[in-house]
């Protein structure tokens, strides 16, 4: 199919395009931007007047709940949510049931996602068997099966000798380790930031030092082994400072922050709002400001949705017993735009953090609108105001601390390989 996207404002940070231009698509590829290719006759035209045309978004952390947790969500439901959120490429964590530590499981997941054909799914393989932090997985075979990196999800490796060997192995083959930094002992049984709010509510706290200690350990080992490390979902000012210093030292480190942590603090727990029970926990205003500043100055490279659909029953429990996590694929765009607006940055800056930067971290070809690249495109209205309600969310998980709040910015069309996978209802 040949598609002509006309009258739209094209923003592609990688290629430094920020202008009103037309986009031409044929056979699933972008064949022209600005100038119409010779002999191009469109089968379908999309009028993007008043809209922004950008690369499809790239999400560094999404739990798709398959295999094993289909009662919370399914691959079909969450990939539909990805399309509705303009996300065309996403990395999924290995903490499925069973864990993604065998090539056959990775191949099955890739095959299922390709059949559904709503987004490119890039699995992160388990770094250790069963995520137990003891025995390393066969990273070479997992890479051949389709893994783009290796992760422990929310399971820390407490044995630093195992982490050292994992880093040596990864460095040998050029793999990237995606690690969430949290000291398991300091964080044990904690459900909220260790501060005034947790004390007032009688909740077991997780000190900010739990992140700082773990980051310091990971960075030191990464320095010694020359390993590429990506620190997932920073939550503290101390963490931002450590990453900033590490980058100055030349350590191969990148990092991301969840969209929720750019806008919320531990006070948003309110009176035990389980939708605000997240991993890592929401921190203080000082931490939030440091995260926003770190994202602005490039210390933090990207924003992720940290999409975690949770079964409704698991959120109706008391706060300390409720399952942590929030749905986020459909909120990635408006929350990124709000961050940019709050800090007097451009829409292009917001798009950069959810396209160019995460694509570079994953080492994939997406996140840009280069001619001859796959036509993975998101078209959105940066001014549309909408309210987050369960009925408006496509995801099977309706759990988000933003329920009932107004958002600005809504996806109108999503294209994957030049096929329209989502179109907003009017």
N, C-alpha and C positions, 0 to 999 in steps of 0.2 A: 504493500500500500504506500502511496505517496501522499504525504501530509504537508500542508503549508500552514505554518503558525504565523499569523500576520498581526501587525500593529502592537506587538508586545514590547515591553522594555526588557532587553536581554541583559542578565547579569551573570557573568562567568569569571569568578576571581582568578582562576588559574591562567586563563588567556587574556586577562585584563580587559574584558569587555563589559561596558556599563553604558548602554545606549539603546535607543529604540531601533530595533532591527527585526527583519523577518527571518524565520528559520525554516529550512527545507529538509524534508526527510524522505528517504526512499530505501526500500529493502531493509528497514530496521536501522539504518545508519543516518547520521547527519551529513547531508551532501552539500549544504551551503548555509552560510549565515550572512545576511545583508544582501548579497548579490544572488539573484535567481540563476540556478544552473541552466545551461542550454538544454532545450527540449524537455524542460520540466513541466509536467501537467499534473496538477494535484487531483487525487481522488477524494480528498477530504480537506476542508479548511477549518482551522480554529481561529476565531477572532479573539485575540488576547488584548484588545484595547483596555487600558487601565490596569492591566495585570503585569506581573513580572514573570519572565521565563528564565528558569535557572536549571542548572544540572540537578538530576535527581539526588535527593539527600542520601548521605551515607551515615549509618548509625553504628557506633562502635560497641553497643551493648544492648541486646534484646533477648529476652528469654521467650522462646516460642512454645515451651511446655510440651513439646513432642521430642522424643518418646517419653511416655510414662506419667504425665500429669495432665491428661486430656480433660479431666474434670475441671481444671482451671481455665484451659484454653486449648485450641488446636492449631496446627500449622495453617490450616485454611483460614480460620478466623483471624489469626494474628498477621498473616500476610495480606489479608484484606485491609486490616488496620494500617499496615505499613503503606499500602497504596493510598489509602485515605489521608495519610499523613505526609505523602510526597516522598516517602523513603523507598528508594529503588535498590539499595544495597545495604545489607546489615550483617553484622557479626553476631553469632549466637554463642552463648556460654556453654561449657561442657557439663554443667550440673543437671543433666537430664537423668531419667531413670529408664534404662541403665545409663551410666556415665559414658560420655563420648571418649572412651579410651581404646576402642577397637576400630580398625579400618572399615570393617563391614557396617558398623553403625553409622559412621560418617558418610559412607557411600549411600546408604539407605536414605539418610536425611537429605543429602544433596539431590538424590533421584526424586524424592517426594516433592521437594521445593521446585525442581525443574518442571515437574508435571503440573503443579499448581500455576507456575509461571506468573507470579505477581511481584516478585522481587528476587534479586540475586542474594542467596544465602551463603555466607562464608563462615563455616564452623571454626571455632577455636577448640582444638583438641585438649584433652586432659593432660596436664603436665606430669602427674603421677597417677599410678593405677588407683582407680576408684576414688581419686582426689584425696587419698589418705596421707599424702606427704611422705611416702616411704620409698616406693619403687618407681623409677622413671618409666614412662611409656615408651613405645617404639616410635619416636617422633618422625623418623624418616618415612615409615610406612603410613603414618597418619597424614603426613604432608602429601604423599602420593595419592591418598584417598580424597584429598581436597581441603585439608586444614590450612589456614593462613597464619596460624600462630598457636601458642599454647598458654593455657590458663589454669588456675586453681579455683576459678570462680570466687566464692566467699570463704574458701577453705585455705587457711594459712599453712605454709610449710614451716613447722617449728624447728626442724632439724636443719641447721644452717649448712651442714655438710652436704645434705641432699640438694639444697638450693644451689650451692656452689657447683656441684656436679651437673645439675640441670643447666646452669648458666654456661659451663664449659662446653657441654654438648650442643646447646643452642648456638653458641658463638662459632663453633666449628662449621656448622652448616648454614649460618646466617639467619637463623630463626629469631623471631621476636617473642619475648615472654610478656604476657599480659597479666599483671599482678595487682591485686587490690591489697594495699598495705595496711595491715592491722595486726597488732600484737595479740595473739590468741589469749594469753593469760590475763592481760589487762582488760580485754574486752569480754571475758567470760561472763555469760549470763546478762550482759548489759543490753539495754533496749533503747536507751536515749543518751544524749550528750550529758556527760557528768558535770552538771552545773546547777544553777538556781532552780530551773524548771523541774529537772528530775528530782531534786531534793524536795521541792514543794509537793510534787505528785507522788513521792515515795517510790520512784522508779529506779532500778539499778542502772547506774551510769557507766558510760564508756568514755574515759578521759581522752582529750585530744592527743596526749602523749602516746596513746596506743598507735596512732597513725605515724607520728613522728619517729618513734623508735623503729618501727618496721621499715619505713622509707630509708632511714639512715643505714640500716643493715643491708637492704636490697641494693642501694646505690653503691655501697662500699664493695660488695661482691661483683656488681656490674662493672665497676672500675677495674677491679683486679682481673676479671675474665674477659673484658672488652665485649660485653654482651649488649644487644639491643633490648632495652626494657621499656615497656609502656606501663605507666602507673595509672590504674583505673579508678575513676571516681574519687578524686581528691576531695577532702571535706574540711581541712583545717588551714589556718594561716601558716602554721609551722610547716605543713606539708608543702605549701606553695613556696615558701622561702628556701626549703631544702632543694626542691627541684630547680629553682632559679640558680642557686649556687652550683648545682651539679652541671647544669648546662654551660655555665661559665667555665667549668673545669674540663669541658669536652666529653663528659660522660654521655653515652648514647641513650638518652632518656627522653621520652615523650610522655604526655599525660592528658587526661581528660577530666571533665567535671559533669555531673548529671545536671540536666536542665532544672530539676527541682531545687538543687542546692544553690542555684544562682538567685533564687527569689524567696526562699523560706528560711526560717531559723527555728531553733528548738522551742520558741514561744508559740509557734504555730501548732504545736501539739494540743494547745488549749486545754480542754477538759477531756483528756484521754482520747483524742481523735486518732483512731487506728489507721486512717488513711495517711497520716503523717509518720507512721512507723516505717522507717526506711533503713536500708543498709548502704553506706554508712549512715549513722544518725544525723539528723539536722543539727547544725552547730549554732554558734553564737552570731550576732550581728557582725562582730569583728571578723570572724571566719568567713562569713558570706561576702563581706566587702573585699577581703583578700582574694577570694576565689574570682570575683568579678574583675578585680584589677589584674590578677594573674592571667586571666583569659584575654584581657585587653592588650597586655604588653607581650603576649606570646609565650609566657612561661607555661601556661596551660594551652595545649594545642587545639583542643576540640571540645565540642559539647556533644554528649550522648543522651539518649532518652532514658537509659537504664530501665527499659520497658520490662515490667514484672507483673503480668496479670495474676491476680489472686482470687481464688474462689470466695464468693461473698461470705460464706459461713466462717471462713478463716479470718475475716476482718471483723466479725461480730463478737469475737472473744474479748476478754479484758486486754488492755493495751500490752501488757507484758507477755501475754500468751498469743496474741494475734500474729499472723504471718506478716513479715516485713515485705514492702515493695509497693510500687505504684505503676499503673499503666502510663505509657509515655509516648508511644509512637506518634499519636495524633496531636500531641502538644509540643513536639520538638520545635516546629516552625514558630508558633506564636511566642513561645518562651525565649527562643533565641532572638527573635525580633525585639521583644521587650527588653532583654539585656542590652542590645545595641542601642535602643532608644534611650534607656536610662543613663547610658554612659556617653551619649552624644556621638555615637558611631553610626556608620551608614548601614543600609540594608545589605550592601555588598560585604561588609565586615561580618554580619550575622551569617550570611550564606557561606562565606569562606570557612567558618568554624564547623559547618555541618555538611560540607562537600569536599573542598580541596584538601583540607588538613586531615580529616579522618581517612580519606582515600589513600593519601600518602602513607599514613601509619599502617594501614592494612596491606599496602603494596599492590593495590588493584588499579585497574584502568579507569574506573568510574570517577565521578565528581567533577566532570568538565564537559564542555560543549564543543570539543575540537571536531573539525570536519573529518569525516571518515570514522569517527568513534560511534559506539552504540548510542542510539537515540533514547537514552534514559533521561527523561525531562520532567520537571515539575513546573506547573504554571499556577501561580497563586495571587490572591488579592491581598496586598499588604495592609489594606485599610478596613477589611471586613471585620465587623464586630460580631462575636457570637458567644453564647454562654455554654459552659461545659456542663452537660447533663448526661446521665446514663444513656438516654435514648439517642444522644448525638454521637456517642462513642461507638465505633464499629467493633473495637476489640471486645472479646468476650469478658475481659476484666474491666470492671467499671470503677476500680479502686484508684482514686487520685485525690490528693489534698486540694485540688483546684475545683472540685465539684461546686457548682453554683456560681462560679466566678466568670467574669467576662474576659475573653481573649481577643486580641487584635491580630488578624492574619489568618487566612483560610485557604487551603489548597482547593483549586478548581478542577485541575486535570493532572493526572499522572500518566506518563508514557513509559513503557518498558520495551526495549527493542522496537520502538516505533509503533507499538500497539497501545491504544488507550486502555489502561487498567482501572482507572477511576475517573469519574466525572461527577462533580457536585450536583446535587439536586437543587433546583430553584423553584 
